[in-house]
Amino acid sequence: MSESRANLEQILELLLAEENEQAEELLHEYVVAKARQQYERVLDESEEVEEDLDESEEVDESSCGSKKEAHGRGRSRRDYRSLRPFSRLC
């Protein structure tokens, strides 16, 4: 049985035994732990996207000229993320 399932079963048992304060505390801990896991997963994915973006910029720069020519004046790569599918058209 997974740890998550065991925690949820314990919370349910506490609720059925009308030990609401303890159940609320355990439920809060469970939700916070799950939120942390999700946040860390999002951060990891974000770092991977940044690395991929950096690698694709290097390819773009070598095939399309300088960074300013490829991206315009003074704009960061974040300004052009929505245009990423079109970056290969230069």
Summary of the structure (lengths in Angstrom):
residues: 90
radius of gyration: 23.7
end to end distance: 54.0
largest distance: 69.8
contacts: 183
relative contact order: 0.07
helix: 86%
strand: 0%
